[in-house]
Amino acid sequence: MTTKAFVVGHPIAHSRSPLIHGHWLAAHGLDGSYERIDVAPEEFEAFFHGLPGSGFAGGNVTIPHKETAFRLAHTLTARARAIGAVNTLIVEGDRVLGDNTDAPGFIAHLDQSLGEGWPERTGRHALVLGAGGAARAIVVGLVERGLSVRVANRSPERARTLAALDPDHVAALSWEAVPEALTETGLLVNTTSLGMAGHPPLDLDLTPLPDRAAVADIVYVPLETPLLAAARARGLAAVDGLGMLLHQAVPGFSAWFGLRPAVTPELRDKIVADLLRT
């Protein structure tokens, strides 16, 4: 019997998730399918309630449905509850579990790119730029990994709201304080749209960063943002945004199809080739 999964969003034609999951299905010879489903916001609740009995094992949720999926899920993982958004649904009989795999996806990409002992080498102080949904997931993942995190955002109130997630391990920072904070930052993470194709670059001098520091950017179009280019020019470890997209797909695939896939160079090359075509 074919196992079916999906990605749901609006719009959805741009999603690379079918390429990722299709690659794994083919690589492992599994009898499964993964499809795009375009659902308008006003129709999402009906779509969600129809999942039990639909034949789907589950699926991914993308913009603009992550918060609605969080509200509708019958049960939530602790991580999804902390993040306040759901990107992965698992159908369990007549109930639907909501999870968020962005946090472990980001950390898994750091582990693959920097080596699993990276917090000891870079230092356990992270600075996250931006305070949106992606930042929330990343902060949760970094705290789970044992880092202390500072969040800087041009809107201080949003940074304070994010810091309230875990006041013992997360602190808000003004945007003006970022240059000084860089001096004791082991991991710098850009979660803003600055540097994305069609957006202005992130104007930030990386000179104050320690030589051991790593710089990550969740933007993956382009793969090398001006921030990452500046990090490499300084001799710092640079981590692009594509790996987070690839690694966040692993837990869902494992839950639906019963096999834990690997993020391989072959898969990465396939997605990079697709990005270059668009």
N, C-alpha and C positions, 0 to 999 in steps of 0.2 A: 504494500500500500504506500502510495506516495505521501511523504510528509511535506506539508505546505507551510510557508512562512511569507512575510510581507514587510514592506516599509510603507508607512502611511504618512502623508503630509499634504500640503497645499501651498504652492505647486510642488510637484514631485519628480518631474521629468529629469531634473538635474542630478538626482541622487545617484551616488556611486555604489550604494549598498548592494544592488543586484549584481554588479560586477564582482564585488568582494565575495559574497555568499555563493554566487554562481561558480566562481573559481574553486572554492573549497568543495562544493558539491561534485564538480567534475574531477577534481584531484583525488577525491576519496571514493569515487564511483558510487555515490549515494543516490537512492531513489528519492529525490526531493525537488522542490521548486521554491523560488523566492521571487516575488513580484512587487512592482510598484502599484500603489493604490492611491489615487487622488481623491481626497475627501475634504469638502469645504467645511469650515469651522462649525456652521450650523447643523451639519449632518454627522459630526463626529460622534456625538453621544449615542445616536442610533447605531452607528457602525460598531462602537465599542460593545454595546449591549448584545449585539448579534454575534459576537465572537464565539461564545460557547455554542457548540453545535454547528459551527461554520465549516469545520474541517481544517481550520488553521491551528497549528501548534503554538503560534504566537507571531510576534513581529516587532519591528522597530517603529518608533514614533519620532517624527521630526517636526520642525516648525510648521504650523503654529500650535501643535496639539500637545506638547509635553506637559504643560500645567493642567490641562483638562484631563489627560490620562492619569495624572497624579491624583486628581480629585475623584475620578471614577473607579480606580483600581480597587478590587475587593480586599486585597492585602498588599502591603508594601514592604520591601526590604528596608532595613535600618538605614542603608545608604541613601535610598530614594527619599526616605522621609527627611533625612538631614538636608538633602539638596533641594527638595521641594519640587521636583520635576521627574518625569518618567520618560525614558527613551527605549525601554525594552519591555514587552509584554509577553507573558507566558500563560497559556491557557491550561488550567488545571481542572478538568471536569466542567462544572458549571460556574467556576470562579476564574478570575484573571488576576495574576500576580503582576505587580508593577516594580520594575527595577531601574536603576540608573547605572550604566556601565561606563559613563564618561570618566569618572574618577579612577577606577582601576585601569581603564584604557590609557589614560595619560601617564599613570605611574608605570605601567608595563612598557610603554614606549621609552620612558626615561631609563628603565632598567636595561632595555635592549640597546639603547644608544650610548649610555654612559657606563654600563656595567652595574651589576646589582649592588655593589658596595658604594655607589656614588655619594650617598649622604655623608659618609665618613671623609670622602675626598674633597667634596665641595664645601662642606659645612652645613649645618642643619638650620640655617636661616634663609627663608625664601621671601622674595618680594614679588607680589602679584599685581600687575597693572590692569585695572578694570575691575568692575564689580557686577557684571551681568551674570546670566545663567551659566555660561562656561566657567567663569571665575569661581562661582559657587561650587561647582563640581570639582574643580581643580584644588580649591582650598580644602575641601573635605578629604580628597585623596592625599594631599600633602600632610595633613594633620594625622591621618591614619598611618602614614609612613613615619611619623615621629618628628616632623619638622615644626618649627615655630614659623608663623607666617605673618607678614605685614601686607596689607591691602591698600593700594593707592588708587584713587579715582578722582576725576575732575569734579564730580558731585560728592562732597564729603559725606553726605547723609547715606548714600548708597554704600560707601565703604564701611561706615559704622554699622549699618544693618547686616552686612556680610560678616563683620568681625563679631557680632553678637551671636553668631552660630556657636562659637567656642571661645569665650573671652579669655580662657586660660592659655590658649595657644595661638589666637589670632588677634591682631591689633590693626586699627585703622590708621592711615597716614595721609597727610595732605599731599597733593600733587607737588607742591613746592618743596616738600621735604625729601623727594625721591633722590636727587643727586647725593645728598649727605648719607641717605640710607644705603646707597649702593656700596659704600665702603665696607660694610659688614654683611653683604649679601652673598650667599653661596649659590643660590639659584634665582635667576630673574626670569619671570614668565609674563609675556605679553598676551593678554586675552582681549585686548581692544581690537577694533577694525583698522587701526592705524597700520599702514604697511600693506594692507590688502589691495589687490588690483582695483584701481578706480578711487582709492582713498589716499590721503596724504601720508607720508612716512611718519613713523614715530621719531620725533626729534629728541634724542637722548644721547648724551655723551657717556660712553661706557668706561672712560678712563678710570673712574674711582673703583670699579669692580676689582676684587682680588684676582690674582692670576689663576687661582684654582677654580674660579666660578664657572658656572654653566649658564647659558642663555637659551630659553625656549620660547617659541612663538607658535600659537595655535593656528595662525593663518597658514594655509597651504596653497593659495593662489595669489602670488607666486610662491613656489617652494622655498626660494631664498629671498626673504624680505630684506629691506635695508638694515633692519636690526640684526638679523643673523649674519649678513655680510660684514657688518661692523664688528660683531663678536669674533668672527673668524679672522678678520684683519688684526684683531688684538691678540689672537692666539688662544681664544677661549673656546671651550666646547660649545657647539651650537646644535640645537635640536629643532627640527622643523615640525610643522603641524600635521603632516600627513599620517605619521605613525599613530597619533591619537585616534584618528578616524579608523585606521585598520585594527588597532588593538581593542577598541571599544566594541567591535563586532564579534569578538571571540566568545564572550560568555553567552550571548544570545544563540549563536550557532550551536554551541555545546548543549544548551538547554533544549532546543528544538529538534536537533538531528542526532543527539546522543554521541557526539564525537568532538573532542576539543581540537580545533585546528591550530596551525602555526602561522604566524605572520612571517612570510619568507621573502627573500629578495625578488623571487619570481612574481609574487603577488604585488609587491610594491612597484615593480617595473611595469606591470600591467596597468595599474591605476595612474602612474605617472604618464604613460603613453596616452591614456585617455584624457588626462588633464591638458596635455600638450596639443591635443586635437581640437580643444574647445577655445 
